[in-house]
Amino acid sequence: AAMRQLADASLMRLRNWDISEEQIKALAAGGEAKRTMTYRSPGGGVVLEKKAIAGMRFSPGETLYQFADVSSVWVLADVFEADIGLVKTGQKVKVAINAYPGKTFEGTIAYIYPTLSTATRTVPVRIELANPGGLLKPAMYADVDMAVGASGKVATVPVSAVIDSGTRQIVLVQKGEGRFEPREVKLGARNDDNVAIREGLNEGERVVVAANFLIDAESNLKAALGGFSDAATKPEQAPAKQVSHQATGTLDAIDAAAGTVTITHAPVASLKWPGMTMDFVLANQGLVANVKPGTHVAIEFVERKPGEWVITKIDGKH
């Protein structure tokens, strides 16, 4: 009885080690004890990591091998926060791998992660796709093409046509005879070049696609658009005349993003200014298209509002 209990305990230990029933039966049929046994993987795949070496000791829970079934793989795609509402599980996607130019793989969105990266403002999306022939390797980079959006036609305008104050979006609609109407719109999906208009614009209307002024705040937006409204409703009212001033100096720097330049200028007699270095706003970016820092320049400028000096003309002298 004691030997039977010992045998049963040994069999239970083998089963706890996930030794297969076939191996246990072969061991019982052999009728003799063995010092070693072959431990078989519970699944098929490719060995990713091998820590075990002949003669080493190991403890329960210690990793000896890592393997994975790569007949199907996952692609983790980062989707921008603004676009995640257009992505659904079960959606078919196309995946392009840099290692195989011109070849695409079809996959399915299996899971949309519930968290967002605060650093990149993106949401991870898991895509499953078949890997025939093992072409796809772990850690490869991929580009994912997801077909999203409505299937019908939508009105679109170039991205440059939209004036975005941060709180609302405006387009300038051509009304004929040199008149333009500022109109608030609601935007939809966009790509690098165009943006869909969900509301506020009718098919066939013409809009301004580029402007020669910079608007960077809601207050400036109201002032600029107010000028369009005044011009349309009060054509007989002439704008206040601005006094133009001239100066010469050296162009020190150009800040294209802010639309400003830094100039060290000589004294300005009309303003009783001494020579100094200061920043000016550009009336439009084209004024410095052919001028580089370090160039001696002659400028004309006006005071658009208290303390804001705007260059209306600049000539480079090499």
MIDOTI-322824 format. One record per residue (C-alpha): x negated, y negated, z; residue in three letters; residue number from 1. Coordinates in nm, 4 decimals, padded with zeros to 6 digits. Layout:
[numi [X; Y; Z]; ala; NUM],
...
This chain:
[numi [00.0000; 00.0000; 00.0000]; ala; 1],
[numi [-00.2847; -00.2356; 00.0859]; ala; 2],
[numi [-00.4516; -00.1691; -00.2501]; met; 3],
[numi [-00.1213; -00.2345; -00.4265]; arg; 4],
[numi [-00.0835; -00.5687; -00.2502]; gln; 5],
[numi [-00.4399; -00.6604; -00.3453]; leu; 6],
[numi [-00.3721; -00.5709; -00.7089]; ala; 7],
[numi [-00.0490; -00.7736; -00.7143]; asp; 8],
[numi [-00.2269; -01.0734; -00.5603]; ala; 9],
[numi [-00.4999; -01.0500; -00.8258]; ser; 10],
[numi [-00.2398; -01.0378; -01.1036]; leu; 11],
[numi [-00.0633; -01.3417; -00.9581]; met; 12],
[numi [-00.3915; -01.5326; -00.9478]; arg; 13],
[numi [-00.4594; -01.4489; -01.3130]; leu; 14],
[numi [-00.1124; -01.5709; -01.4101]; arg; 15],
[numi [-00.1687; -01.8915; -01.2128]; asn; 16],
[numi [-00.4810; -01.9445; -01.4221]; trp; 17],
[numi [-00.2631; -01.9169; -01.7362]; asp; 18],
[numi [-00.4267; -01.5902; -01.8417]; ile; 19],
[numi [-00.1988; -01.4452; -02.1104]; ser; 20],
[numi [00.0084; -01.1314; -02.0514]; glu; 21],
[numi [-00.1742; -00.9612; -02.3387]; glu; 22],
[numi [-00.5083; -01.0118; -02.1632]; gln; 23],
[numi [-00.3663; -00.8915; -01.8305]; ile; 24],
[numi [-00.2272; -00.5745; -01.9929]; lys; 25],
[numi [-00.5602; -00.5092; -02.1661]; ala; 26],
[numi [-00.7413; -00.5517; -01.8332]; leu; 27],
[numi [-00.5026; -00.3085; -01.6603]; ala; 28],
[numi [-00.5340; -00.0534; -01.9404]; ala; 29],
[numi [-00.9150; -00.0668; -01.9251]; gly; 30],
[numi [-00.9161; 00.0564; -01.5675]; gly; 31],
[numi [-01.2325; -00.1271; -01.4677]; glu; 32],
[numi [-01.3171; -00.4644; -01.3142]; ala; 33],
[numi [-01.4803; -00.7331; -01.5297]; lys; 34],
[numi [-01.7052; -01.0150; -01.4145]; arg; 35],
[numi [-01.6037; -01.2467; -01.7007]; thr; 36],
[numi [-01.2886; -01.3204; -01.8958]; met; 37],
[numi [-01.2088; -01.5204; -02.2058]; thr; 38],
[numi [-00.9897; -01.8207; -02.1241]; tyr; 39],
[numi [-00.7886; -01.9243; -02.4272]; arg; 40],
[numi [-00.6539; -02.2703; -02.5000]; ser; 41],
[numi [-00.2762; -02.2968; -02.4531]; pro; 42],
[numi [-00.2507; -02.4822; -02.7857]; gly; 43],
[numi [-00.4293; -02.5327; -03.1157]; gly; 44],
[numi [-00.6169; -02.8397; -03.2275]; gly; 45],
[numi [-00.9569; -03.0020; -03.2565]; val; 46],
[numi [-01.2085; -03.0264; -02.9715]; val; 47],
[numi [-01.2600; -03.3947; -02.8896]; leu; 48],
[numi [-01.4891; -03.3537; -02.5892]; glu; 49],
[numi [-01.6940; -03.0617; -02.4496]; lys; 50],
[numi [-01.8307; -03.0919; -02.0975]; lys; 51],
[numi [-01.8726; -02.7215; -02.0193]; ala; 52],
[numi [-02.2135; -02.5570; -02.0570]; ile; 53],
[numi [-02.3220; -02.2000; -01.9875]; ala; 54],
[numi [-02.3833; -02.1312; -01.6175]; gly; 55],
[numi [-02.2314; -02.4536; -01.4811]; met; 56],
[numi [-02.0035; -02.4543; -01.1773]; arg; 57],
[numi [-01.6678; -02.6292; -01.1893]; phe; 58],
[numi [-01.3886; -02.7073; -00.9474]; ser; 59],
[numi [-01.0096; -02.6992; -00.9835]; pro; 60],
[numi [-00.8852; -02.9998; -01.1795]; gly; 61],
[numi [-01.2200; -03.0669; -01.3464]; glu; 62],
[numi [-01.2090; -03.1306; -01.7239]; thr; 63],
[numi [-01.4128; -02.8822; -01.9274]; leu; 64],
[numi [-01.2785; -02.9495; -02.2764]; tyr; 65],
[numi [-01.0504; -03.2042; -02.4372]; gln; 66],
[numi [-00.8707; -03.1089; -02.7543]; phe; 67],
[numi [-00.5834; -03.2491; -02.9585]; ala; 68],
[numi [-00.3521; -03.1415; -03.2370]; asp; 69],
[numi [-00.4245; -03.3912; -03.5181]; val; 70],
[numi [-00.1771; -03.2468; -03.7682]; ser; 71],
[numi [00.0303; -03.5528; -03.6783]; ser; 72],
[numi [-00.1072; -03.8776; -03.5352]; val; 73],
[numi [00.0093; -04.2017; -03.3759]; trp; 74],
[numi [-00.0538; -04.5517; -03.5012]; val; 75],
[numi [-00.0213; -04.8295; -03.2425]; leu; 76],
[numi [00.0800; -05.1502; -03.4211]; ala; 77],
[numi [00.0961; -05.4940; -03.2569]; asp; 78],
[numi [00.4112; -05.6816; -03.3629]; val; 79],
[numi [00.4436; -06.0538; -03.2947]; phe; 80],
[numi [00.6974; -06.1594; -03.0348]; glu; 81],
[numi [00.8993; -06.3574; -03.2914]; ala; 82],
[numi [00.9386; -06.0480; -03.5132]; asp; 83],
[numi [01.0028; -05.7730; -03.2587]; ile; 84],
[numi [01.3807; -05.8214; -03.2796]; gly; 85],
[numi [01.3672; -05.7045; -03.6423]; leu; 86],
[numi [01.1980; -05.3737; -03.5563]; val; 87],
[numi [01.4021; -05.0612; -03.4718]; lys; 88],
[numi [01.3155; -04.7059; -03.3677]; thr; 89],
[numi [01.3596; -04.4571; -03.6508]; gly; 90],
[numi [01.2614; -04.7209; -03.9061]; gln; 91],
[numi [01.0386; -04.6033; -04.1928]; lys; 92],
[numi [00.7079; -04.7841; -04.2445]; val; 93],
[numi [00.4084; -04.7666; -04.4757]; lys; 94],
[numi [00.0560; -04.7442; -04.3373]; val; 95],
[numi [-00.2610; -04.8380; -04.5264]; ala; 96],
[numi [-00.6057; -04.7306; -04.4044]; ile; 97],
[numi [-00.9191; -04.9231; -04.5012]; asn; 98],
[numi [-01.1054; -04.5964; -04.5581]; ala; 99],
[numi [-00.8634; -04.4950; -04.8371]; tyr; 100],
[numi [-00.8028; -04.7963; -05.0657]; pro; 101],
[numi [-00.4859; -04.7707; -05.2729]; gly; 102],
[numi [-00.3440; -04.4847; -05.0653]; lys; 103],
[numi [-00.0470; -04.5267; -04.8296]; thr; 104],
[numi [00.0968; -04.2991; -04.5626]; phe; 105],
[numi [00.4625; -04.2956; -04.4618]; glu; 106],
[numi [00.5527; -04.2922; -04.0944]; gly; 107],
[numi [00.8403; -04.3507; -03.8541]; thr; 108],
[numi [00.8674; -04.5908; -03.5609]; ile; 109],
[numi [00.9053; -04.3594; -03.2615]; ala; 110],
[numi [00.8808; -04.5986; -02.9670]; tyr; 111],
[numi [00.8788; -04.9719; -02.8943]; ile; 112],
[numi [00.6889; -05.0476; -02.5746]; tyr; 113],
[numi [00.8767; -05.2455; -02.3064]; pro; 114],
[numi [00.5850; -05.4803; -02.2322]; thr; 115],
[numi [00.4313; -05.7788; -02.4101]; leu; 116],
[numi [00.0675; -05.8882; -02.4178]; ser; 117],
[numi [00.0437; -06.2403; -02.2776]; thr; 118],
[numi [-00.2924; -06.2904; -02.4491]; ala; 119],
[numi [-00.1745; -06.2163; -02.8056]; thr; 120],
[numi [00.2060; -06.2528; -02.7655]; arg; 121],
[numi [00.2524; -05.9134; -02.9325]; thr; 122],
[numi [00.4455; -05.5958; -02.8485]; val; 123],
[numi [00.2898; -05.2509; -02.9136]; pro; 124],
[numi [00.4922; -05.0238; -03.1429]; val; 125],
[numi [00.4152; -04.6513; -03.1756]; arg; 126],
[numi [00.4379; -04.5002; -03.5227]; ile; 127],
[numi [00.4221; -04.1266; -03.5899]; glu; 128],
[numi [00.2979; -03.9932; -03.9224]; leu; 129],
[numi [00.1869; -03.6624; -04.0664]; ala; 130],
[numi [-00.1851; -03.6042; -04.1188]; asn; 131],
[numi [-00.2220; -03.3424; -04.3921]; pro; 132],
[numi [-00.5824; -03.2453; -04.4489]; gly; 133],
[numi [-00.6935; -03.4356; -04.1395]; gly; 134],
[numi [-00.7679; -03.7540; -04.3348]; leu; 135],
[numi [-00.6631; -03.9787; -04.0476]; leu; 136],
[numi [-00.9153; -04.0003; -03.7649]; lys; 137],
[numi [-00.8626; -04.1306; -03.4115]; pro; 138],
[numi [-00.9581; -04.5008; -03.3655]; ala; 139],
[numi [-00.9274; -04.5878; -03.7374]; met; 140],
[numi [-00.7912; -04.9349; -03.8197]; tyr; 141],
[numi [-00.4657; -04.9558; -04.0142]; ala; 142],
[numi [-00.2350; -05.2142; -04.1733]; asp; 143],
[numi [00.1371; -05.1469; -04.1295]; val; 144],
[numi [00.4067; -05.2669; -04.3705]; asp; 145],
[numi [00.7536; -05.2837; -04.2119]; met; 146],
[numi [01.0525; -05.3692; -04.4313]; ala; 147],
[numi [01.2737; -05.5926; -04.2154]; val; 148],
[numi [01.5381; -05.8589; -04.2585]; gly; 149],
[numi [01.8639; -05.8833; -04.4460]; ala; 150],
[numi [01.9020; -05.7085; -04.7797]; ser; 151],
[numi [02.0942; -05.9993; -04.9394]; gly; 152],
[numi [01.9626; -06.3245; -05.0827]; lys; 153],
[numi [01.8635; -06.6054; -04.8472]; val; 154],
[numi [01.7616; -06.9666; -04.9029]; ala; 155],
[numi [01.3916; -07.0278; -04.8467]; thr; 156],
[numi [01.1594; -07.3275; -04.8521]; val; 157],
[numi [00.7799; -07.3545; -04.8359]; pro; 158],
[numi [00.6486; -07.3613; -04.4790]; val; 159],
[numi [00.4998; -07.7058; -04.5499]; ser; 160],
[numi [00.8501; -07.8474; -04.6088]; ala; 161],
[numi [00.9513; -07.8029; -04.2438]; val; 162],
[numi [00.8708; -08.0786; -03.9934]; ile; 163],
[numi [00.8594; -07.9048; -03.6553]; asp; 164],
[numi [00.8655; -08.1251; -03.3458]; ser; 165],
[numi [00.8647; -07.8284; -03.1103]; gly; 166],
[numi [01.2296; -07.8809; -03.0115]; thr; 167],
[numi [01.3909; -07.8997; -03.3552]; arg; 168],
[numi [01.3064; -07.8482; -03.7216]; gln; 169],
[numi [01.3747; -08.1013; -03.9979]; ile; 170],
[numi [01.3559; -08.0963; -04.3778]; val; 171],
[numi [01.3771; -08.4039; -04.5999]; leu; 172],
[numi [01.6458; -08.3524; -04.8659]; val; 173],
[numi [01.6220; -08.5521; -05.1887]; gln; 174],
[numi [01.9355; -08.7638; -05.2439]; lys; 175],
[numi [01.8269; -08.9271; -05.5692]; gly; 176],
[numi [01.6921; -09.2721; -05.6622]; glu; 177],
[numi [01.4004; -09.2411; -05.4217]; gly; 178],
[numi [01.6209; -09.1749; -05.1181]; arg; 179],
[numi [01.5760; -08.8858; -04.8751]; phe; 180],
[numi [01.7989; -08.7518; -04.6005]; glu; 181],
[numi [01.6440; -08.5992; -04.2854]; pro; 182],
[numi [01.8396; -08.2852; -04.2015]; arg; 183],
[numi [01.8085; -08.0500; -03.9060]; glu; 184],
[numi [01.7909; -07.6812; -04.0011]; val; 185],
[numi [01.7787; -07.3424; -03.8309]; lys; 186],
[numi [01.4963; -07.1144; -03.9393]; leu; 187],
[numi [01.4904; -06.7406; -04.0003]; gly; 188],
[numi [01.2202; -06.4924; -04.0921]; ala; 189],
[numi [00.8990; -06.6221; -04.2451]; arg; 190],
[numi [00.5809; -06.5095; -04.4149]; asn; 191],
[numi [00.2552; -06.6923; -04.4823]; asp; 192],
[numi [00.4073; -06.9174; -04.7511]; asp; 193],
[numi [00.7860; -06.9411; -04.7084]; asn; 194],
[numi [01.0495; -06.9542; -04.4354]; val; 195],
[numi [01.4187; -06.8614; -04.4559]; ala; 196],
[numi [01.6804; -07.1285; -04.3789]; ile; 197],
[numi [01.9742; -06.9809; -04.1868]; arg; 198],
[numi [02.1702; -07.3037; -04.1540]; glu; 199],
[numi [02.1570; -07.6666; -04.2659]; gly; 200],
[numi [02.0583; -07.6393; -04.6323]; leu; 201],
[numi [02.2618; -07.5557; -04.9423]; asn; 202],
[numi [02.1437; -07.3606; -05.2440]; glu; 203],
[numi [01.9954; -07.5815; -05.5135]; gly; 204],
[numi [01.9152; -07.8802; -05.2905]; glu; 205],
[numi [01.5680; -08.0244; -05.3419]; arg; 206],
[numi [01.3409; -08.0855; -05.0431]; val; 207],
[numi [01.0067; -08.2560; -04.9860]; val; 208],
[numi [00.7428; -07.9834; -04.9626]; val; 209],
[numi [00.4507; -08.1965; -04.8407]; ala; 210],
[numi [00.4233; -08.5249; -04.6512]; ala; 211],
[numi [00.1375; -08.7738; -04.6226]; asn; 212],
[numi [00.1927; -08.8410; -04.2554]; phe; 213],
[numi [00.1492; -08.6440; -03.9343]; leu; 214],
[numi [00.4287; -08.5977; -03.6835]; ile; 215],
[numi [00.3231; -08.4349; -03.3603]; asp; 216],
[numi [00.5917; -08.5199; -03.1044]; ala; 217],
[numi [00.9671; -08.5649; -03.0763]; glu; 218],
[numi [00.9306; -08.9403; -03.0245]; ser; 219],
[numi [00.7260; -08.9792; -03.3416]; asn; 220],
[numi [00.9754; -08.7625; -03.5272]; leu; 221],
[numi [01.2639; -08.9882; -03.4277]; lys; 222],
[numi [01.0701; -09.2992; -03.5258]; ala; 223],
[numi [00.9665; -09.1595; -03.8626]; ala; 224],
[numi [01.3094; -09.0233; -03.9499]; leu; 225],
[numi [01.4683; -09.3438; -03.8281]; gly; 226],
[numi [01.2722; -09.5196; -04.0993]; gly; 227],
[numi [01.4337; -09.3004; -04.3633]; phe; 228],
[numi [01.7812; -09.3724; -04.2244]; ser; 229],
[numi [01.7172; -09.7474; -04.2079]; asp; 230],
[numi [01.5908; -09.7484; -04.5648]; ala; 231],
[numi [01.9042; -09.5689; -04.6821]; ala; 232],
[numi [02.1586; -09.7760; -04.4880]; thr; 233],
[numi [01.9890; -10.1199; -04.4932]; lys; 234],
[numi [01.8075; -10.1570; -04.8254]; pro; 235],
[numi [01.8197; -10.5354; -04.8042]; glu; 236],
[numi [01.6262; -10.5497; -04.4740]; gln; 237],
[numi [01.2550; -10.5912; -04.5394]; ala; 238],
[numi [01.0126; -10.4284; -04.2954]; pro; 239],
[numi [00.8024; -10.6484; -04.0715]; ala; 240],
[numi [00.4831; -10.7511; -04.2436]; lys; 241],
[numi [00.1678; -10.5938; -04.1038]; gln; 242],
[numi [-00.1554; -10.7915; -04.0971]; val; 243],
[numi [-00.4445; -10.6141; -04.2650]; ser; 244],
[numi [-00.7979; -10.6366; -04.1276]; his; 245],
[numi [-01.1305; -10.5443; -04.2864]; gln; 246],
[numi [-01.4512; -10.4057; -04.1414]; ala; 247],
[numi [-01.7672; -10.2226; -04.2398]; thr; 248],
[numi [-01.9489; -09.9520; -04.0502]; gly; 249],
[numi [-02.0580; -09.5887; -04.0396]; thr; 250],
[numi [-01.8216; -09.2905; -04.0450]; leu; 251],
[numi [-01.9286; -09.0790; -03.7453]; asp; 252],
[numi [-01.6735; -08.7952; -03.7424]; ala; 253],
[numi [-01.3522; -08.6649; -03.9025]; ile; 254],
[numi [-01.0872; -08.4795; -03.6992]; asp; 255],
[numi [-00.8647; -08.3252; -03.9671]; ala; 256],
[numi [-00.6344; -08.1589; -03.7130]; ala; 257],
[numi [-00.5572; -08.4863; -03.5343]; ala; 258],
[numi [-00.5655; -08.6985; -03.8513]; gly; 259],
[numi [-00.8223; -08.9378; -03.7048]; thr; 260],
[numi [-01.1751; -09.0607; -03.7748]; val; 261],
[numi [-01.4451; -09.2089; -03.5524]; thr; 262],
[numi [-01.6219; -09.5161; -03.6933]; ile; 263],
[numi [-01.8990; -09.7371; -03.5570]; thr; 264],
[numi [-01.8054; -10.0742; -03.7082]; his; 265],
[numi [-01.9525; -10.4230; -03.7236]; ala; 266],
[numi [-01.7762; -10.7194; -03.5554]; pro; 267],
[numi [-01.4227; -10.7893; -03.6875]; val; 268],
[numi [-01.3750; -11.1672; -03.7096]; ala; 269],
[numi [-00.9969; -11.1595; -03.7641]; ser; 270],
[numi [-00.9490; -10.9794; -03.4314]; leu; 271],
[numi [-01.2488; -11.1324; -03.2503]; lys; 272],
[numi [-01.3799; -10.7812; -03.1892]; trp; 273],
[numi [-01.7472; -10.7138; -03.1241]; pro; 274],
[numi [-01.9177; -10.4257; -03.2986]; gly; 275],
[numi [-01.8246; -10.0932; -03.1360]; met; 276],
[numi [-01.7410; -09.7252; -03.1895]; thr; 277],
[numi [-01.3710; -09.6326; -03.1878]; met; 278],
[numi [-01.1135; -09.3901; -03.3272]; asp; 279],
[numi [-00.8737; -09.4801; -03.6083]; phe; 280],
[numi [-00.5642; -09.2970; -03.7333]; val; 281],
[numi [-00.5598; -09.2107; -04.1044]; leu; 282],
[numi [-00.2552; -09.3190; -04.3044]; ala; 283],
[numi [-00.3059; -08.9962; -04.4998]; asn; 284],
[numi [-00.5673; -08.7236; -04.5160]; gln; 285],
[numi [-00.6543; -08.8024; -04.8771]; gly; 286],
[numi [-00.8393; -09.1165; -04.7677]; leu; 287],
[numi [-01.1389; -08.9093; -04.6539]; val; 288],
[numi [-01.1255; -08.6421; -04.9232]; ala; 289],
[numi [-01.4518; -08.7650; -05.0774]; asn; 290],
[numi [-01.6187; -08.9169; -04.7705]; val; 291],
[numi [-01.8494; -08.7344; -04.5317]; lys; 292],
[numi [-01.9734; -08.8200; -04.1806]; pro; 293],
[numi [-02.2808; -09.0413; -04.1911]; gly; 294],
[numi [-02.1516; -09.2437; -04.4877]; thr; 295],
[numi [-02.1502; -09.6252; -04.4722]; his; 296],
[numi [-01.7895; -09.7328; -04.5326]; val; 297],
[numi [-01.5713; -10.0385; -04.5825]; ala; 298],
[numi [-01.2231; -10.0056; -04.4322]; ile; 299],
[numi [-00.8904; -10.1856; -04.4236]; glu; 300],
[numi [-00.6622; -10.1191; -04.1275]; phe; 301],
[numi [-00.3406; -10.2363; -03.9612]; val; 302],
[numi [-00.1845; -10.2100; -03.6162]; glu; 303],
[numi [00.1107; -09.9747; -03.6653]; arg; 304],
[numi [00.2158; -10.0068; -03.3026]; lys; 305],
[numi [00.0470; -10.1568; -02.9968]; pro; 306],
[numi [-00.2952; -10.0014; -02.9583]; gly; 307],
[numi [-00.2650; -09.7724; -03.2648]; glu; 308],
[numi [-00.4956; -09.8814; -03.5476]; trp; 309],
[numi [-00.4314; -09.7116; -03.8812]; val; 310],
[numi [-00.6729; -09.7074; -04.1753]; ile; 311],
[numi [-00.4949; -09.7742; -04.5056]; thr; 312],
[numi [-00.8024; -09.7876; -04.7279]; lys; 313],
[numi [-01.1569; -09.6580; -04.7007]; ile; 314],
[numi [-01.4447; -09.6899; -04.9478]; asp; 315],
[numi [-01.7657; -09.4954; -04.9097]; gly; 316],
[numi [-02.0963; -09.6651; -04.9901]; lys; 317],
[numi [-02.3812; -09.4190; -05.0387]; his; 318],
